[in-house]
Amino acid sequence: MTTSGQVKLKPGDTIGILGGGQLGRMLALAAARLGLRCQVFSPDPDSPAFDVVQYATCAEYADVEALELFAADVDVITYEFENVPAATAMVLSARRPVLPNHKVLEITQDRLAEKDFVNSLGIATAPYADVASAAGLRAAIGSIGLPAVVKTRRFGYDGKGQAMLREGVDVDAAWTDLETKSAILEGFVPFEREISVIAARGADGQVECFDVTENEHRDHILKHSYAPARIPETLAEEARSIATRIATALDYVGVLAVEMFVVPGKRGATLLVNEIAPRVHNSGHWTLDGASVSQFEQHIRAIAGWPLAKPVRHGAVTMTNLIGDEVNDYTCWLTVPGATVHLYGKGTARPGRKMGHVTQVTPPKP
Ligand code: AMP
């Protein structure tokens, strides 16, 4: 096994990417610009990332033979989604460096482990409790109170696997509807806004954060990101410091996103960490056109063992996701002055599916 410190790619070397969605596609495009090749591993023959790489493996994540052949073809392995099965990561990391490391996956795949980890660093989250039954949910409501949010410990995304619980809720029905045996109950946070920090950490421990992003969701799916977030600089500094502490404690190599709630208070706003995404993140897409380096390039640099860039933002940036059939408006967006359109090449525009995004940069006045 090779450790992260030993990875030093040269132009022409090959990065293996687990997962073939738009994040893998944009990682491969960023790698190509730096003269690096990518091989994508995905079980889905329609993977958008397959379109932009010469070599691809279409196989299940449990297919050990395919994983071994894939590992033999690449110099370092990374992933574009956090639910990489532990067994897959084990097979691969025995053969090639896998960055970020597998401990990161163990923590971020489980909301309980993730919250315990964040709190162990002295960083605040919403109050939470482990829940494994309807009786356990009732007890957790007794200690945390209502309103609250119940979330499955694993495999939740875009609001899936979670439910808001209010006064008078039918606890047994809420538990049955969640269809899980392991969940957490979180106190509802009356947040003023949601923000995220996209941070990159190199194998040498250097951390570079992008300017804090403000995020607006619609139907639990990210719709708009704004950079910089409309928060005081002291709070932005604190948000970056939280992301840096998390990345450092995880011995992280690559880009991660830390989502946070800004909570108003009598003595000013405070921050609570909601979630860590151990990968490039939708709220960092603005960096593609709005900064001197993108989150995708920073990730590639980090896992290649190359120096990180110090990102410089080009102005006030808005990112708009094109969700479901909103993608059909792409010709309108193409004519908007200053807009840059990104389409992911996905076939069917199902409701809620992220099909593309648009960035708009307003340069500072001279
Ligand atoms: P998550 O899957 O944990 O990122 O949650 C998805 C979205 O649900 C968040 O971006 C928030 O808008 C909302 N949400 C999640 N947890 C809470 C909470 N404890 N209090 C208030 N809103 C929440």
Boltz pocket constraint, residues with backbone or C-beta under 6 A from the ligand:
constraints:
  - pocket:
      binder: B
      contacts: [[A, 126], [A, 149], [A, 156], [A, 157], [A, 158], [A, 159], [A, 160], [A, 186], [A, 187], [A, 188], [A, 189], [A, 190], [A, 191], [A, 194], [A, 217], [A, 220], [A, 259], [A, 274], [A, 275]]
      max_distance: 6.0
